Amino acid sequence: MTQQKTNPYLSLIEIPAGYLNIMGYVDESEVNGPGCRAVIWVQGCSRECPGCFNLESWSFEINQLVSVDILAEKILSKPRNQGVTFSGGEPFWQAPALASLARKVKAAGLNVMSFSGFTIEQLRSPHGPAGARDLLEQLDILIDGPYVESLAINSPVSPVSSSNQRVHVLNPAFQDQITWASDQIEVHIFKDGSRLITGYRGGLVSDQ
C-alpha cells in the first residue's frame, strides 16, 4: 500500500492508452458545476483524506475501463449536457486521457471543469503529474486543494467543501457562473432501478 501511495503510476500503467479507469458516471447533473453537465468520477487517489466523500475512489485497481471516444459520444448524445466535470478520485493522475476527452467535448461547444486535491501551483510545476499542464489548458474552471475535514464548509453559498480549497476561473466567461453550493445533493434513478446520490454532503453512493 505504501508503494502504491507514493507511486500511483505503478497502477496507472495498467490502463490502456486512450482509456480511463472510472468509478462512476452520470449525465445531466446540476450540483457539480455550472449549468447541466456530465460528471466523471475517476478511480484512484493516494491522499486518503479523513472525511473523504468517496472512499471507493481511493483504490487504483481497475474498476471500469472506458475509452475516451466512447465517453465523448456518450456525453454529446445528451443535449442537456452543457459541460463536463472531472471528479474522483484524483483526476490529474489520469490527466493525458482527460485532456484528450476535454478537447473532444470542447470542440463540440461544451465547457470543462475539474476538481483536484493538488493545488494549481503543484499542477503547473515540472514535478506535477504527467500531462497536468496539458489538462489545465483545457479547463474553464478548476477547484483545487485537498479536502480538510477540520475546515469543512456546509453552506448554501459556497462552491467548495473546505475553506482551504480555491475556485480558479480559467475562462473569464464563467466568472459569474460559480453559483452551485457545497451542501447540495442530487439523486439519479436509472432504468434498472439503481440510484446514484451525488453532491458534497451526500458524497457519491452508487447501487449500480
LUMFI-916627 format. One line per 2 residues: their letters; for each residue x, y, z of N, C-alpha, C. Coordinates in steps of 0.05 Angstrom, whole numbers, m for minus. Atoms other than C-alpha are relative to their C-alpha. Example, Ala and Ser with C-alpha at 12.3 -4.5 7.8 and 13.67 -1.06 7.14 Angstrom:
REM residues 2
AS = 18/m24/0/246/m90/156/18/24/0 ~ m16/m24/m1/273/m21/143/m15/22/14
***
This chain:
REM residues 208
MT = 17/m24/0/0/0/0/17/25/0 ~ m17/m23/m1/56/48/16/12/6/m27
QQ = m12/m4/27/88/37/m52/m21/12/m19 ~ 21/m10/17/22/49/m86/m6/30/5
KT = 6/m28/m7/10/115/m49/22/18/m9 ~ m22/m18/8/79/142/m65/5/0/m30
NP = m4/1/29/79/120/m138/m24/m12/m13 ~ 25/10/12/9/114/m167/4/m10/m28
YL = m4/9/27/39/104/m236/4/m30/m3 ~ m2/29/1/53/32/m218/m26/m14/m6
SL = 27/11/7/m22/20/m223/m10/12/m25 ~ 11/m14/24/m37/71/m277/10/m12/m26
IE = m11/12/25/7/34/m327/m18/m23/m10 ~ 18/22/9/m47/m20/m329/m23/11/m17
IP = 22/m12/16/m95/29/m363/9/3/m29 ~ m8/m3/28/m91/22/m439/m1/29/m10
AG = 1/m26/11/m76/84/m479/m27/6/m12 ~ 26/m8/10/m139/122/m497/m23/m9/17
YL = 21/9/m18/m178/94/m438/3/15/27 ~ 1/m10/m28/m199/119/m369/m9/m22/18
NI = 10/18/m21/m207/79/m306/m18/17/18 ~ 19/m18/m14/m270/109/m275/m15/m16/22
MG = 17/11/m22/m311/98/m212/m30/3/m7 ~ 28/m5/6/m376/128/m238/m4/21/m21
YV = 7/m19/20/m411/170/m289/m30/6/2 ~ 28/m7/0/m476/209/m292/m3/23/m20
DE = 7/m22/17/m509/255/m342/m18/20/14 ~ 20/m20/m7/m548/319/m331/0/6/30
SE = m2/m8/m28/m523/336/m261/0/31/2 ~ 1/m29/m4/m536/406/m233/12/8/26
VN = m12/m7/m26/m496/403/m168/31/m4/m1 ~ m28/5/3/m426/390/m196/13/20/m18
GP = m11/m20/17/m412/455/m231/m22/17/m13 ~ 20/m17/11/m448/509/m271/m18/m13/m21
GC = 19/11/20/m510/490/m310/m4/m30/3 ~ 6/29/1/m527/419/m330/23/m14/m14
RA = m25/11/10/m468/373/m341/3/m30/6 ~ m8/28/m6/m440/303/m345/22/1/21
VI = m21/1/m21/m396/282/m287/14/m27/m2 ~ m16/24/0/m340/231/m289/17/m1/26
WV = m16/4/m24/m311/204/m224/22/m20/m7 ~ m22/18/7/m242/175/m239/7/m18/24
QG = m8/19/m21/m214/116/m200/29/5/8 ~ m28/m1/m9/m152/125/m157/6/27/14
CS = m10/m23/m15/m128/174/m103/17/m10/23 ~ m18/8/m21/m69/168/m56/m1/16/25
RE = 0/m18/m23/m88/222/m7/m14/m12/25 ~ 15/12/m22/m139/184/36/m7/21/21
CP = 7/m22/m18/m165/249/67/m21/m9/20 ~ 21/6/m19/m203/239/132/m26/15/m7
GC = 25/m12/7/m277/252/119/m6/0/m30 ~ 4/1/29/m270/238/44/m28/m10/m6
FN = 27/7/8/m337/233/9/m1/m26/m16 ~ 0/22/19/m316/179/m40/22/m20/7
LE = m20/20/m8/m277/125/m3/5/m21/m21 ~ m2/20/20/m290/77/m60/20/9/m22
SW = m17/m10/21/m248/121/m105/30/m2/6 ~ m29/0/m8/m182/111/m67/16/m20/m16
SF = m15/21/12/m161/46/m98/7/6/m29 ~ m9/m3/27/m120/48/m162/m5/m25/m17
EI = 6/24/15/m144/m21/m182/m20/6/m23 ~ 18/m5/22/m181/m26/m248/m29/m4/9
NQ = 29/2/m7/m256/m12/m237/m16/m2/m26 ~ 14/0/26/m289/9/m303/19/13/m20
LV = m16/m12/22/m246/18/m365/m18/9/m22 ~ 17/m12/21/m280/64/m415/18/16/m19
SV = m17/m15/18/m249/92/m478/m9/29/m1 ~ 6/m29/2/m244/167/m487/m20/5/m22
DI = 19/m4/23/m281/162/m554/m28/m7/8 ~ 27/8/m8/m340/125/m523/m11/19/20
LA = 9/m20/m19/m344/174/m465/m8/25/m14 ~ 7/m24/15/m344/232/m513/m27/m3/m14
EK = 25/5/14/m400/201/m554/m23/0/20 ~ 21/2/m21/m440/187/m490/m7/28/10
IL = 5/m27/m10/m432/258/m464/m15/17/m21 ~ 12/m17/21/m450/290/m531/m27/m10/m9
SK = 26/10/8/m511/245/m540/m23/11/16 ~ 20/m12/m18/m547/282/m484/m1/30/m5
PR = 1/m29/7/m569/351/m510/1/18/24 ~ 1/m17/m23/m578/377/m439/28/4/13
NQ = m27/m3/m11/m504/367/m422/13/25/m12 ~ m13/m25/9/m474/437/m426/30/m1/5
GV = m28/2/m7/m408/416/m397/7/m27/13 ~ m9/25/m13/m367/361/m363/17/7/24
TF = m16/m4/m24/m338/357/m293/15/m26/5 ~ m18/23/m8/m279/312/m274/3/1/30
SG = m2/2/m29/m281/289/m202/13/m27/7 ~ m13/25/m6/m256/229/m165/m2/m9/29
GE = m26/4/12/m211/202/m141/15/26/m6 ~ m16/m23/8/m157/248/m167/2/0/m31
PF = 0/m1/30/m170/268/m240/28/3/m12 ~ m25/m6/13/m99/292/m252/20/m24/m1
WQ = m16/24/4/m69/222/m243/m6/m12/m27 ~ 6/10/27/m104/208/m310/m3/24/m19
AP = 1/m25/16/m91/277/m340/2/m4/m30 ~ m2/2/29/m69/255/m410/m26/m8/m13
AL = 26/9/12/m134/217/m425/m22/20/4 ~ 21/m20/m5/m177/270/m392/4/25/m18
AS = m5/m22/18/m143/324/m434/m10/m6/m28 ~ 10/8/26/m159/285/m496/m31/1/m1
LA = 29/m1/m2/m232/278/m474/m9/29/0 ~ 8/m28/m2/m235/352/m457/1/13/m28
RK = m2/m12/27/m211/371/m527/m24/m8/m17 ~ 22/10/17/m265/328/m559/m27/14/7
VK = 25/m12/m8/m323/357/m518/0/30/m4 ~ m1/m28/4/m298/428/m523/m3/7/m29
AA = 3/m4/29/m295/422/m599/m29/0/m7 ~ 29/0/5/m370/409/m594/m15/22/15
GL = 13/m23/m12/m382/471/m553/m5/m2/30 ~ 4/4/m28/m383/443/m482/23/12/16
NV = m21/m10/m18/m344/471/m423/10/m22/18 ~ m12/21/m16/m299/431/m377/11/12/26
MS = m12/m8/m26/m282/437/m303/10/m25/14 ~ m11/23/m15/m244/393/m254/4/7/29
FS = m9/m2/m28/m234/382/m180/28/m13/1 ~ m26/13/m5/m164/365/m155/9/5/28
GF = m12/m3/m27/m130/352/m89/27/14/m2 ~ m24/m16/4/m68/384/m119/m7/29/m1
TI = 4/m29/4/m60/459/m117/7/7/m29 ~ m6/m8/28/m56/496/m183/30/5/m3
EQ = m28/m4/1/16/513/m166/15/m26/m4 ~ m12/27/3/33/439/m159/m5/m11/m28
LR = 6/10/27/m2/424/m225/16/13/m21 ~ m16/m15/19/37/477/m261/30/m5/2
SP = m28/6/m5/102/453/m232/11/m22/m18 ~ m12/22/15/151/410/m272/m2/m27/14
HG = 2/24/m16/142/360/m216/m29/m10/4 ~ 28/9/m2/66/354/m224/m5/m26/m15
PA = 7/24/14/30/293/m250/4/2/m31 ~ m4/0/29/44/273/m322/m25/11/m15
GA = 22/m11/15/1/314/m370/m16/21/14 ~ 17/m18/m16/m24/361/m316/m3/27/m14
RD = 2/m26/12/m8/425/m353/m16/m1/m26 ~ 17/4/24/m40/398/m417/m29/0/8
LL = 28/1/m9/m104/384/m379/m9/28/10 ~ 7/m27/m9/m102/453/m345/m7/18/m23
EQ = 5/m18/23/m100/486/m413/m28/m4/m11 ~ 27/5/10/m167/454/m429/m23/8/19
LD = 21/m5/m20/m203/473/m365/m10/29/m1 ~ 12/m26/m4/m252/530/m357/0/8/30
IL = 0/m4/m29/m255/521/m281/15/m22/13 ~ m13/20/m17/m211/486/m230/m6/6/29
ID = 2/m2/m30/m227/473/m157/23/m15/11 ~ m25/13/m8/m161/458/m124/2/m2/31
GP = m5/4/m28/m136/434/m57/m14/m24/12 ~ 12/24/m12/m148/372/m14/m23/7/19
YV = 21/m4/m20/m210/364/29/12/m2/28 ~ m10/0/m28/m193/383/101/m24/0/19
ES = 25/3/m16/m246/358/149/m3/22/21 ~ 2/m20/m20/m229/409/203/m8/28/m11
LA = 7/m25/13/m242/465/152/m25/m3/m16 ~ 24/6/16/m307/435/125/m20/23/0
IN = 20/m21/4/m359/483/98/m26/m14/m10 ~ 26/9/10/m433/466/91/m17/25/m2
SP = 12/m27/3/m461/530/62/m16/1/m26 ~ 16/m3/24/m516/547/12/12/19/m20
VS = m12/m19/19/m469/598/m20/29/m7/m6 ~ m28/7/5/m401/562/m21/2/m23/m20
PV = m4/22/20/m379/521/m82/21/m20/8 ~ m21/18/m9/m322/489/m43/m9/m14/26
SS = 8/16/m23/m326/436/12/17/4/24 ~ m16/m8/m24/m269/460/57/14/27/m7
SN = m7/m28/5/m244/531/65/28/4/m12 ~ m26/m2/12/m173/516/41/m1/m2/m31
QR = 2/4/29/m199/499/m29/m6/26/m14 ~ 3/m25/16/m200/552/m84/m13/m5/m26
VH = 13/1/27/m241/565/m146/17/17/m19 ~ m16/m14/21/m198/583/m206/m17/2/m25
VL = 15/m4/25/m238/612/m263/20/5/m22 ~ m20/m2/21/m192/599/m322/m10/11/m26
NP = 13/m12/23/m242/623/m373/m18/22/10 ~ 15/m23/m11/m269/693/m357/m30/m2/m6
AF = 28/2/6/m335/675/m389/m16/m13/23 ~ 14/14/m21/m351/634/m327/3/14/27
QD = m5/m15/m24/m334/688/m276/m25/3/17 ~ 25/m4/m15/m407/698/m257/m17/m25/2
QI = 16/24/0/m428/625/m261/8/m19/23 ~ m8/17/m22/m398/599/m196/m23/1/21
TW = 25/m3/m16/m467/590/m165/m10/m25/13 ~ 9/24/m13/m472/518/m143/9/1/29
AS = m6/m1/m28/m469/504/m68/11/m26/11 ~ m14/23/m10/m427/456/m27/m18/m19/17
DQ = 17/18/m16/m486/428/12/m24/m11/m16 ~ 22/11/16/m530/408/m47/5/m30/m5
IE = m2/28/9/m545/335/m63/m20/m4/m22 ~ 16/6/23/m578/303/m122/m2/m31/m2
VH = 4/29/2/m608/234/m133/m7/m7/m29 ~ 5/10/27/m606/199/m201/m11/m29/2
IF = 11/27/0/m651/138/m211/1/m10/m29 ~ m5/11/27/m633/94/m271/m22/m20/m7
KD = 21/17/10/m677/50/m314/m1/m28/14 ~ 0/26/m13/m654/m13/m278/m7/1/30
GS = 8/m3/m28/m676/15/m211/23/9/18 ~ m22/m8/m16/m606/31/m187/m1/31/4
RL = 1/m29/m5/m593/100/m158/28/10/6 ~ m25/m13/m6/m535/148/m151/m6/26/14
IT = 3/m25/m15/m531/203/m99/26/15/m2 ~ m24/m16/3/m483/259/m114/m4/27/12
GY = 0/m26/m14/m465/325/m81/20/m2/23 ~ m20/0/m21/m416/345/m27/m10/m14/25
RG = 9/11/m26/m458/329/34/m8/m29/m3 ~ 9/27/4/m486/266/3/23/m19/m8
GL = m22/17/10/m419/242/m24/m9/m13/m26 ~ 8/16/24/m425/191/m81/m7/m28/9
VS = 9/26/m8/m467/130/m66/m13/m13/m24 ~ 11/13/24/m480/81/m123/m8/m28/6
DQ = 10/28/m2/m522/18/m124/2/m14/m27 ~ m1/12/27/m504/3/m196/15/m26/1
***
